[in-house]
Amino acid sequence: MNIMTPTPTGKRPASCTDKEWDARQELAAIYNALVKYRLTDLTNQWHALRVPGEDALLTHHYGWMHEEVTASNLIKVGFDRKNHNPENGEPNPSATEIGKLFFEAEPDKNCIMHIHTKAIMGVSAQADGVGPYSQAYLMIGGGDVIGYTDYEFECTDDFLSGLLEAGRGKKAIVEAWHGAFVFGRDAGETFFRAFYLDQACAVQLQVQQAAAGGAAIRTIPEGEQRRHLTDMAASDWYGYEGELEWRAVRRRLDVETPHYRT
């Protein structure tokens, strides 16, 4: 793999449609928003977005920091593994393999974030996984929407098939000792879910620390979880798909780090 610094043109690719350009800006916003909310891991982590109407995805050059990612320097990779933007470098092979895996298998999954914050990694090592300790747990949809798998360094056929099974119909997969894959219908929903997964894990670790110090802990009872999730799903004044939050995040990026759009 070429991990040397690429020489992107800084211009919209000539063959880029308006829909692809919009998708590029959405994905570049994810990378830069993660910097703002301190959810990055140096040059590690990757995120991918389906190119609308094409058998292809967008992701970043392996080796770029998140804050370096812009709409024009993202890489378009076909499901046939063809790199359509070689001037922008080479993608993380995991992004192309796992992105293709889920985008082909589940049409309603259009965005994937692979994220490993300290909080998510901490909870990933716990046998019981993510628990009902906060509203953030409810914001991601509760425990039923999370799948689990063990960490593997290589994307072997066995790992990929197990990953697909763990994520089938789920909104996230926690990968033991490593991090998580988070899915959504669009960039905003995926970012929303990743943000609250990290928050749920951070709160869980804090609660467990308090419990170790002798504090009495209350988890959300199962019946209360079901009641709250039902009420949230039926709400006609607030959605739990991140639309409002994503608009606000994009507005903030437009003011503070507008380079992501270029």
Backbone torsions as a table, in degrees:
resi	resn	phi	psi	omega
1	MET	NA	138.2	175.8
2	ASN	-84.6	110.0	178.7
3	ILE	-108.8	14.8	175.3
4	MET	-69.5	158.6	179.1
5	THR	-65.1	122.4	-178.9
6	PRO	-75.7	172.6	178.3
7	THR	-121.9	69.7	-180.0
8	PRO	-63.4	153.6	-176.2
9	THR	-76.2	-23.4	-175.9
10	GLY	77.1	9.7	-179.7
11	LYS	-120.5	154.5	175.5
12	ARG	-59.2	128.2	179.0
13	PRO	-55.7	141.2	-174.0
14	ALA	-59.1	-35.9	-176.2
15	SER	-89.8	5.5	-174.4
16	CYS	-76.0	123.4	176.6
17	THR	-78.6	168.1	177.5
18	ASP	-61.3	-38.4	179.3
19	LYS	-65.4	-40.9	178.1
20	GLU	-66.3	-39.5	-179.6
21	TRP	-63.9	-41.2	175.9
22	ASP	-60.5	-42.6	179.4
23	ALA	-64.1	-39.6	178.0
24	ARG	-60.8	-42.6	179.2
25	GLN	-67.1	-37.3	178.1
26	GLU	-63.3	-46.1	-178.4
27	LEU	-69.2	-40.7	176.9
28	ALA	-61.3	-33.0	177.1
29	ALA	-64.4	-39.1	177.7
30	ILE	-58.7	-50.0	-178.5
31	TYR	-57.3	-46.3	-176.0
32	ASN	-75.2	-30.5	176.5
33	ALA	-67.5	-35.6	178.7
34	LEU	-63.6	-33.7	175.5
35	VAL	-63.7	-47.3	-176.4
36	LYS	-60.4	-35.6	-177.4
37	TYR	-100.6	15.0	172.5
38	ARG	57.0	48.8	-179.0
39	LEU	-120.1	27.0	-178.2
40	THR	-102.8	173.5	-179.6
41	ASP	-143.5	69.4	-175.6
42	LEU	49.8	-128.6	-178.8
43	THR	-90.0	4.2	179.9
44	ASN	-87.7	177.2	-170.1
45	GLN	75.9	150.0	173.7
46	TRP	-147.8	159.3	-179.9
47	HIS	-141.3	146.8	-175.4
48	ALA	-139.6	146.0	180.0
49	LEU	-132.9	134.3	178.1
50	ARG	-64.8	136.8	172.7
51	VAL	-77.4	120.3	-176.1
52	PRO	-54.4	127.8	174.9
53	GLY	75.2	8.5	-178.2
54	GLU	-131.1	156.0	173.1
55	ASP	-86.9	68.4	-175.5
56	ALA	-158.6	161.6	177.4
57	LEU	-135.5	165.0	175.5
58	LEU	-113.1	141.4	172.7
59	THR	-156.0	-175.8	-174.7
60	HIS	-106.7	167.6	175.5
61	HIS	-69.6	130.6	179.7
62	TYR	-69.0	112.2	-176.3
63	GLY	127.0	-17.8	175.0
64	TRP	-75.7	141.8	166.8
65	MET	-72.8	156.2	-178.1
66	HIS	-58.1	-38.5	-176.5
67	GLU	-72.4	-11.4	176.9
68	GLU	-85.1	-13.2	-174.5
69	VAL	-76.6	131.5	175.4
70	THR	-131.4	170.5	-179.3
71	ALA	-59.3	-40.7	-174.6
72	SER	-77.6	-25.5	-178.0
73	ASN	-95.7	7.2	171.0
74	LEU	-69.7	159.4	-177.9
75	ILE	-111.1	130.6	173.8
76	LYS	-94.5	124.0	-178.3
77	VAL	-124.4	125.7	178.1
78	GLY	-73.1	158.5	175.9
79	PHE	-65.5	-13.4	172.5
80	ASP	-85.1	6.9	177.5
81	ARG	74.6	11.9	177.3
82	LYS	-76.0	130.0	176.3
83	ASN	-86.8	113.4	-178.3
84	HIS	-86.6	-8.5	179.6
85	ASN	-132.7	62.2	-177.6
86	PRO	-61.3	-24.0	177.7
87	GLU	-65.0	-17.7	-179.7
88	ASN	-94.5	3.3	177.9
89	GLY	102.2	-155.6	-176.3
90	GLU	-124.8	140.7	-179.9
91	PRO	-80.1	162.7	169.0
92	ASN	-64.2	124.4	-178.5
93	PRO	-56.2	-32.0	178.2
94	SER	-62.5	-36.7	-179.4
95	ALA	-63.7	-44.1	-177.4
96	THR	-72.6	-40.2	-178.2
97	GLU	-70.4	-47.5	-176.7
98	ILE	-75.7	-35.8	175.5
99	GLY	-60.7	-50.1	177.8
100	LYS	-57.9	-42.2	-178.2
101	LEU	-55.1	-52.1	-175.6
102	PHE	-81.5	-35.8	-179.1
103	PHE	-66.0	-34.6	177.6
104	GLU	-76.2	-34.1	-174.4
105	ALA	-81.9	-33.3	-174.0
106	GLU	-133.4	100.4	-175.2
107	PRO	-60.4	-22.3	-178.9
108	ASP	-84.3	-4.8	175.2
109	LYS	-97.8	107.9	-176.4
110	ASN	-112.4	-8.0	-179.7
111	CYS	-143.0	140.3	176.3
112	ILE	-131.9	132.3	171.8
113	MET	-115.9	128.5	173.9
114	HIS	-106.9	110.3	-168.9
115	ILE	-130.3	136.6	174.6
116	HIS	-136.8	80.1	172.3
117	THR	-76.4	165.9	179.6
118	LYS	-61.7	-39.2	-178.7
119	ALA	-65.2	-45.4	-179.8
120	ILE	-65.1	-41.7	178.0
121	MET	-62.4	-39.8	180.0
122	GLY	-61.5	-44.2	-179.7
123	VAL	-75.0	-28.5	-179.5
124	SER	-61.7	-22.8	179.6
125	ALA	-85.7	-2.6	-178.4
126	GLN	-92.6	132.4	-174.6
127	ALA	-60.0	-32.6	-177.0
128	ASP	-88.8	-2.6	176.4
129	GLY	70.4	-154.6	-176.8
130	VAL	-76.9	129.0	-174.8
131	GLY	-113.5	167.3	-175.5
132	PRO	-83.6	72.4	-177.2
133	TYR	-106.4	-5.0	-173.9
134	SER	-162.4	169.8	174.4
135	GLN	-62.9	-30.3	179.1
136	ALA	-57.6	-35.4	176.2
137	TYR	-59.5	-40.1	178.1
138	LEU	-73.2	-33.9	-178.1
139	MET	-61.8	-32.3	179.0
140	ILE	-84.9	-7.0	176.5
141	GLY	110.6	6.5	179.5
142	GLY	84.1	179.3	-173.9
143	GLY	-69.2	-25.1	-176.3
144	ASP	-67.8	-17.9	-177.0
145	VAL	-93.4	1.6	-177.3
146	ILE	-108.9	126.4	172.8
147	GLY	-99.7	168.6	-177.4
148	TYR	-136.5	144.8	175.3
149	THR	-151.7	167.1	178.1
150	ASP	-94.0	154.8	-178.4
151	TYR	-71.1	139.1	169.9
152	GLU	-138.5	140.3	179.2
153	PHE	-76.3	-42.9	-178.3
154	GLU	-94.6	144.3	176.6
155	CYS	-85.5	69.9	178.8
156	THR	-73.0	165.3	177.8
157	ASP	-59.7	-39.4	-179.9
158	ASP	-65.2	-42.6	179.4
159	PHE	-64.2	-45.5	-177.7
160	LEU	-64.2	-40.7	179.3
161	SER	-66.9	-39.1	177.1
162	GLY	-67.1	-37.4	178.7
163	LEU	-65.2	-43.0	179.4
164	LEU	-62.1	-41.9	179.8
165	GLU	-66.6	-40.4	179.8
166	ALA	-64.6	-30.7	-176.0
167	GLY	-98.7	-1.1	-176.5
168	ARG	-62.8	117.2	180.0
169	GLY	75.1	5.0	-178.8
170	LYS	-99.0	166.4	178.1
171	LYS	-103.6	-10.8	178.1
172	ALA	-161.6	155.4	171.7
173	ILE	-127.3	126.8	172.5
174	VAL	-92.9	122.9	-179.1
175	GLU	-99.7	114.5	-173.2
176	ALA	-53.4	135.2	176.5
177	TRP	66.8	12.0	-172.9
178	HIS	-136.1	-59.0	-175.5
179	GLY	167.3	-139.2	-176.3
180	ALA	-151.5	155.5	166.8
181	PHE	-110.1	131.2	-178.0
182	VAL	-123.2	135.6	-174.8
183	PHE	-117.1	155.2	174.6
184	GLY	-161.6	166.4	177.6
185	ARG	-75.5	-21.1	179.0
186	ASP	-153.9	178.8	-175.8
187	ALA	-63.4	-43.1	-176.8
188	GLY	-63.3	-44.9	179.9
189	GLU	-64.0	-39.1	-178.6
190	THR	-68.6	-43.4	177.9
191	PHE	-62.3	-44.3	178.0
192	PHE	-54.5	-47.3	-176.8
193	ARG	-68.2	-41.0	179.5
194	ALA	-65.6	-41.1	179.7
195	PHE	-59.3	-46.7	-176.3
196	TYR	-78.8	-24.0	171.8
197	LEU	-65.0	-44.3	176.8
198	ASP	-61.3	-43.1	-178.8
199	GLN	-65.0	-42.0	179.3
200	ALA	-61.3	-40.5	179.5
201	CYS	-69.4	-39.5	179.1
202	ALA	-63.3	-43.5	178.2
203	VAL	-64.1	-41.2	-179.8
204	GLN	-58.5	-44.5	179.2
205	LEU	-64.6	-38.7	178.3
206	GLN	-66.1	-41.7	179.3
207	VAL	-63.9	-42.3	180.0
208	GLN	-65.3	-35.1	176.6
209	GLN	-65.5	-41.4	177.8
210	ALA	-63.9	-39.6	179.2
211	ALA	-63.8	-38.2	178.3
212	ALA	-64.3	-25.7	178.5
213	GLY	-88.4	2.2	175.2
214	GLY	107.0	-1.1	-179.2
215	ALA	-71.3	142.3	175.0
216	ALA	-80.9	130.2	-172.3
217	ILE	-112.1	139.1	174.5
218	ARG	-115.6	122.4	170.1
219	THR	-91.5	164.0	178.4
220	ILE	-74.0	119.0	-179.6
221	PRO	-57.9	149.5	-175.5
222	GLU	-56.5	-42.5	179.0
223	GLY	-63.3	-39.7	177.9
224	GLU	-67.1	-36.6	176.1
225	GLN	-58.4	-49.0	-178.5
226	ARG	-62.1	-41.9	-178.7
227	ARG	-64.4	-46.2	-179.0
228	HIS	-66.1	-42.0	-179.8
229	LEU	-64.2	-36.7	177.0
230	THR	-65.7	-44.9	178.8
231	ASP	-63.4	-40.8	-179.4
232	MET	-65.3	-41.7	-179.4
233	ALA	-66.5	-30.3	-177.4
234	ALA	-89.8	-5.0	-176.0
235	SER	-60.9	133.2	178.4
236	ASP	-105.1	7.1	179.2
237	TRP	-120.6	-12.3	176.7
238	TYR	-146.9	128.8	177.9
239	GLY	-99.4	152.7	-179.3
240	TYR	-110.3	41.2	178.5
241	GLU	-117.4	5.8	173.0
242	GLY	84.7	6.1	-176.1
243	GLU	-60.5	-49.4	-179.4
244	LEU	-64.2	-44.3	-178.5
245	GLU	-64.3	-41.2	-177.4
246	TRP	-66.2	-38.9	175.6
247	ARG	-59.2	-42.7	-179.5
248	ALA	-67.0	-41.5	177.7
249	VAL	-61.0	-45.0	180.0
250	ARG	-63.4	-39.1	178.4
251	ARG	-62.0	-41.9	-179.2
252	ARG	-66.4	-42.7	177.7
253	LEU	-62.8	-39.3	-179.3
254	ASP	-60.1	-31.6	179.7
255	VAL	-85.6	-45.7	-169.7
256	GLU	-91.9	-34.9	-178.7
257	THR	-139.1	60.8	-175.1
258	PRO	-65.3	-10.8	-178.3
259	HIS	-61.2	-22.7	-176.1
260	TYR	-59.7	-27.8	-177.6
261	ARG	-73.9	-18.2	-170.6
262	THR	-83.2	NA	NA
